[in-house]
Amino acid sequence: MQFGDITLHVVSGGSYWDDGGRLFGLVPKVLWEQVARPDEHNRLCVGMRCLLIHAGGQCILVGAGCGHKPSAQQDSTEPEGGSRLLCELERLGVDPQDVDLVINTHLHAHHCGGNTMHGPDGTPIPTFPRAAYCVQRLELADAYLPNERTRAWYLEENISPLERDGRLRVLYGDTRLTGHVRAIVTPGHTRAHQSVVIENAGHRALFLGDAASWPVHLERLSWVPAYDVEPLSSIETKRNLARWAVETRALLIFEQHPEIEAGYLHATERPERFRLEPVAISA
């Protein structure tokens, strides 16, 4: 998709199977299964899209996907096709050396596993050796000092090699990264989760990350995933994003829905209820 002289490509970072209860939290299954049919193990397929941005001579990657290192988290969320990201970048003619900036929405393993890869000696090294990896300061602190609930999601091998090689760029709140790309803090899923705004030639797009995992999480603000660590903040973040998206007619890009890539949000007759008009942006 073209935004003036900016090019956006949606690329896959892999996928995984997750328990439906995690994605919908306190919402009864009798309600959520009307919008998502689980398999016989009560699991849903969850996509891991990344966004490749060509803007101002820079190559920017938002999200790094599951990666393909063996994960310490061997459960129902074990990723599939984790090496797909590099294959899709190669298909677009992009070498890991070409990437200038990687923006991590947050540091949960399924979103940043592709930050690093195993080097010749088996030691994790940055997958994109020239890139600066952007992450919020508070997210980095939570990754290094996890608690009983969060420690399974934060893996040291996805983070410390970046710091060791001087590749980590720590952000302190909302930050303009280029003339057309800025990171905004969207708390709820984690306390310093960030989403990415792209603006050019009167167009706006927003890569949501886990601020709203699926479209229904924006359409129905009270539907909050079980893994959002600050659920009340999540609702207010989504409310603000939804109002902004309607007012500005911003294209919303979803990271995790297996089929819906993006869309435009519309207000409905019911207060604080919205409707997504899906849009396909990949070839």
Secondary structure, DSSP 8 states (H G I E B T S, - for coil): -EETTEEEEEEEEEEEEEEHHHHHTTS-HHHHTTT----TTSEEEEEEEEEEEEETTEEEEE--BS-SS--S--STT-EESTTHHHHHHHHTT--GGG--EEE-S---HHHHGGGEEE-TTS-EEESSTT-EEEEEHHHHHHHHS--TTTTTT--GGGTHHHHHTT-EEEE-SSEE-SSSEEEEE--SSSTT-EEEEEEETTEEEEE-GGGSSSHHHHHBTT---TT-SSHHHHHHHHHHHHHHHHHHT-EEE-SS-SS--EEEEEE-SSTTBEEEEEE----
